[in-house]
Amino acid sequence: MPVGRSASRTLLRLWPYVRPVRARWAGAAVVAVMASCLGLVFPLVLKWIVDGPVTDRDPGGVWLGAGVLLALGVAEALLFGLRRWLVARPLASVEAAMRADLYRHLQRLPVAFHDRWASGQLLSRGTTDLMVVRMFLAFPLTFLIVNGVTICAGLALLVVQDWGLGLVLLAPAVPLIAVCYRFEHGYAQASRRAQDQVGDLTTVVEESVLGIRIIKGFGRHRSQARAFRDLSSELRGTELVKARLLAGILAVITLLPEAALGAALVIGTTQVADGALSAGTLVAFLSTALALRWPIESIGFLLAMSQEAATATRRYFEVLDAAEEDPRVRPADAAVPEQGRRLPADGLRFDGVVFRYPDAAEDCAPTLAGIDLHIRSGETMALVGATGSGKTTLTALVPRLYEVTAGRILLDGQDIAALPREELRTLVSMAFEEPTLFSASVAENVLMGAVDGTPEQVERALGVAQADFVRRLPDGVDTEVGEQGLSLSGGQRQRLALARSVVGGPRFLVLDDPLSALDVHTEAAVEAALRRVLADSTALVVAHRPSTVLLADRVALLSGGRITAVGTHQELLRTDAEYRYLMSGESDEGEQA
C-alpha cells in the first residue's frame, strides 16, 4: 500500500493534541538533553584525571575525580527519572483525547461509512495505533532530539580534542545517511502492511467471538482456526520483513562507526607513542566516542519506531478525515418553515424518492426509483414486498441513516433534510429487523429510545412489548443482558427492541418486521398492545405476515424499487396477484388450477 506523505508531515498532524502539554513535554526534552550531555563531561574528567593526578601520582586527586564522576552519574540518573515523570501523565492525556475524538467521530459518521469498514480495522486504530503514537511521543520523539543534540555536541568535542581523529570518526556519516534514507522508505511500507494485517486479525477474532454459536453449531472451528492461522502467518511474515530491515540497518550503523573507531584508536595510539598526543587526550577522545555509541546505534530503533508511529497516525487520520453527517440541511432547496409557523399534521410523505447506495456503480439501477407514498397523520401503513425489494432501505431513509439520492421525505409537510438530525431522531423512532442490545441493563437498553425517560415509561413500554420475562430475570429491569443480548432468546431481544422504539411515545414510528421472532400467542398479545401505541403515532411497518399486516390501516406494495399498489389488505388480495402471492404463496396459475 502506498505510504503517501512523508513521516514528518504526517506526525506534524499530532501537534493539536500535543500543544496543550507542550510546556511539560518540552521541559522533559530539555531535562533529557541535560542528562545526555552530562555523559559527555565524563571523558573530560577522565582526561583531567589521567593527565593530572595519575601522571603526577596524586591519590587525592584520583579520589576527587572519582567523586566527581559519581556525582555526575547520580545527577544523570535523577535527570532521566525526572524526564520520565514529566512526560508520563500529559502523554496519557494526549492518548485519551485522541481516543475520545475517534470515538466521537465514529458516532457522527454516516452508516455508509460503517458499511464499508471492518470493525476490527476501527478497533485496531482506537487501541494498538494510539498506543504506538503515545510510545512515540514518550520515547522516540524525545530521543531523536536528545540523541541528535548529543551526537552534534560529541562530534564537536572530538574535533576540538583532535581534529584529525575527529575527521576519521566523521567519515561514515555520508553512507549512514544514505542507508537510513533507504531503510526509512522500506520500513514504512512494511509497517503499514503489518498494522493493516493486525486490523484484519482483530476483525476475525471479533467475528469469531460474536459468532461462536454459529461456529460451534456448524462445526466450523477448524476452518476458523485455519483462517486465523493463515492471517497470523501472514502477519508473522511481515514482522520478519521488518526485523530483517531493522537488523540490516543496525548492522550497518554498528559496523561503520566501530570501524572508524578502530581506525582512530590505531592512529591515536601511534600519535601517543610518537609524543604527538597526550594519553589523557586519547582516553578522553575514545571515551567520548564510546559515549556516542548508543546515540548512534539507537538511530535504527528510533527511525523504526518513528515510521510505525507515522503509519499509526496516518491510519488514525484516515478515519478522522472521513466526512461526518451534516447535522443540518443537505439539499439546497430543502423546505424550511417560517419562524413561528405551525405546519399542518400531514403525516409522512415520500415525494419522488430515489436512492442508490454510495458505493454502487453509477451504471447500476437505483435501489429505490421514484417512490411516491403518503402515510396520513395517525395512520399505520404496512410495507410489503419480496425479499430484497428495498423495504429496509426505505425505512432507513426516514431517520436519515442514509441520504436520499433524489426527491424528498416530508414529516408534517417539512423536508427532513431541513431538520437537524438530533431533532429528527427525537421525532422518529425505529425498531430494526435485527434487534441489537448493548452490554447494559434492561432499563438502560430500553431508555436508549428516550433520553429523559422515566421508570414508569420503561414499565409501560415493556408492557406494550409483552416483555413480562424481565420480571423473572435475577435483578428485573436492572439485570445486565450481556454483549449483544445473547443471554436472551431471539424473541426476548426483539421485544426489548420494540419496547425501546415505543418508550418515548414518538410521533412517527418505523418498525422493520418487529414481530418476526415471536411465537403465535406472544405475537397476538403484542399486536393487541401495539394497536394502542399505533393509534397515537404515524407509523410505517415492514410486514411479511398477514397478522402483522392487519395492524395497518392500509398496505403499500414495494416491487422493482417502486410502490406498485396501495390499498387495504382485502383490496390488494382481490386486485393484486403479486400481493396475493406474497401473503398466501398462491399465484394466479395456482388459483386457476
ABEGO torsion letter per residue (X at the ends): XBAEBBAAAAAAAAAAAAAAAAAAAAAAAAAAAAAAAAAAAAAAAAAAAAABAAAAGBAAAAAAAAAAAAAAAAAAAAAAAAAAAAAAAAAAAAAAAAAAAAAAAAAABBAAAAAABBAAAAAAAABAAAAAAAAAAAAAAAAAAAAAAAAAAAAAAAAAABAAAAAAAAAAAAAAAAAAAAAAAAAAAAAAAAAAAAAAAAAAAAAAAAAAAAAAAAGAAAAAAAAAAAAAAAAAAAAAAAAAAAAAAAAAAAAAAAAAAAAAAAAAAAAAAAGABBAAAAAAAAAAAAAAAAAAAAAAAAAAAAAAAAAAAAAAAAAAABBBBBABBABAABBBBBBGBBBBBAEBBBBGBBBBBAABBAABBBABBGBBBBBBBGBBBBBBBBBGAGAAAAAAAAAGABBBABEBBBBGGBBAAABBAAAAAAABBBBBABBBBBBBBAAAAAAAABAABBAAAAAAAAAAAGBAAAAABAAEAABBAEBGGAABBAAAAAAAAAAAAAAAGBABBBBBGAAAABBAAAAAAAAAAAAAAAAABBBBBBBABAAAAAABABBBBBBGGBBABBEBAAAAAAABAAAAAAAAGBBAAAAAX
